[in-house]
Amino acid sequence: MPVLQPPPFRVYLMRHARAAWPADGERDFDRHLDDVGYAEVEIVGANAADKGYKPDIVLSSTAVRCRETAQSVRRAFNDAFDVTYVDEMYNAQPETYLALIAAQAPSRSVMLIGHNPTLDAVAEAFMGQRRMESLLPSGFPTAGLAVLDAKLGGDGTVTEWQMLEFLAP
């Protein structure tokens, strides 16, 4: 009888959708999605839901554009999950995102909705610079969603991370 291994750990990395430029006196943190941004996230959210890419845990930056992106994705999944908003994700270093992902173990999957250039750096930490540049030579577009799966060795440890798919509007 074969020994069953735990299911692969999956990480979803999503950049917020396109936001409007800040109005006079408006902080970057408070920028809202524009009409194109709402359309982008509806496309990517619906595509992810159709493919069954449902995360167990969703963490989002508290920036307005990330909150609006997260809520649109949640609606695409018929509100099937909650979103936890994390202040530290705004203007964060990649180590912050990586620590948030690591803290979710043993969950099977986690989605981060955040910002660039941090998401580029996090994806690079999982896949290596060369693979990241070959798969996403221009980095994460707005509303881009990377689906990363852990490849497990016989002992159940992660041997490498692979990009299963990249969804973009």
Helices and strands as residue ranges (DSSP letters): E 10-15, G 28-30, H 35-50, E 57-61, H 64-76, E 83-86, G 87-89, H 94-102, E 109-114, H 118-127, H 129-135, E 145-152, E 158-167
